[in-house]
Every structure is written in structure tokens, then in C-alpha cells.
């Protein structure tokens, strides 16, 4: 069993390790962002959506709703905004990811909460990388451009097929996204997100859905080609 588990970790980017130094405080949701256990979530993109950017997140073990992620009803072309609301325990808007309209690299600013939101960082696509990569930076930790601090988190892998990992500054895997997993829902198509103990699940889920939106057109084109073959 250990051998099978090790093989599974190797194929999905490595074993999850506890996040012991969350680079901001408090977490995005005081009630359910953090756990001392590995948690698995199922993300479903809503088939009927007024924005085309709506997701429902479920606890993959219990099947209970965990969070809702909704796109903005009105926004400029190329400027996405995602609002994340906890529905499991602390029924409140916990984060907003707002894509910068004018930016050399694809960048999403990360805000804590709803009204009067506080910017805690940003997620930026790497210009040159061997694989698809986004870096997550914390607000107040350094400058911009060549003066940026090291990223707090690095997200890399195959974004188109929804297979990627999130690593902290120590190179430890704190979250994994997989297209297929051991836990399946027959009711709807979904992909799974595993979150390590001590890691902010709301941040992970927010980043995963922003990446999904960034590559949405490529997803649609790939599905169209697969249907034609």
C-alpha cells in the first residue's frame, strides 16, 4: 500500500506536506480555510452561468457544498473578476481575484473579503518557464519588476489538462490539482484539489479557478477537437 501511495504521489507531483508558515494572517476565512488534515475538494464549473465564470466547490469526502466562486456580471473584455464566498461554515465573501487590465504579464490581484477588501498579494504568470507557471506574491514583501521578492507560492504543471501543483518557498507541495481522482461524483464532471494541512484552502481554490478561466478558451478548443476525432 505504501508503494502504491508513493507511486501515486510521484505521478501527481509529490507528496503533500504541511504548510507551517502561512505568509499572511489571518487566513481568508477564519472558520474553514485551515485544517490539520489533508482535504480534497471537487470543483464543478456551472453549465448555466450568466458570467461564464461560475464554479461550485464541494468537500469531496462528504459531498457538502464548501464554497461558491462567481464571476463579475459586468466587466471589461479581458478583465476577469472572481468573487469567492464560503458556504460551509462562515457564510461570507472571503476573497476577490481581480485581473489587471493593463499588465505585461497576466496578473490577478488578490483581495481579502468583500466591501473594503484588503489587497494581500497577486498572482502573476511567468514569462519564461519550462512548464505553465504562475507565481503568487505577498503584498508588502518587496518591490516590483526586478525588485520583486521570491514568490510565496509557485504553481506549475499542465494547466490545460488541470494537472498542476502549488509549492511554497521551501519547495514543499502544499496543494495539487488533478483532473481525475480516487473520489468521483457521477452527478457532474469535475476536477479535484487536494490541500495540505495548514494551507489556506480558499487561496488554493481561488487560484485554481483563476487559472481555469485563463485557459478556458484553450479548454473549449481542445474539447472540440476531441469530439471531432
Secondary structure as GFF3:
##gff-version 3
##sequence-region A 1 229
A	DSSP	alpha_helix	2	11	.	.	.	ID=ss1
A	DSSP	beta_strand	39	45	.	.	.	ID=ss2
A	DSSP	beta_strand	55	59	.	.	.	ID=ss3
A	DSSP	beta_strand	65	71	.	.	.	ID=ss4
A	DSSP	beta_strand	81	86	.	.	.	ID=ss5
A	DSSP	beta_strand	92	99	.	.	.	ID=ss6
A	DSSP	beta_strand	107	112	.	.	.	ID=ss7
A	DSSP	beta_strand	118	125	.	.	.	ID=ss8
A	DSSP	beta_strand	132	138	.	.	.	ID=ss9
A	DSSP	three_ten_helix	145	147	.	.	.	ID=ss10
A	DSSP	beta_strand	153	158	.	.	.	ID=ss11
A	DSSP	beta_strand	163	168	.	.	.	ID=ss12
A	DSSP	beta_strand	173	178	.	.	.	ID=ss13
A	DSSP	beta_strand	191	195	.	.	.	ID=ss14
A	DSSP	alpha_helix	201	214	.	.	.	ID=ss15
A	DSSP	alpha_helix	216	228	.	.	.	ID=ss16
###
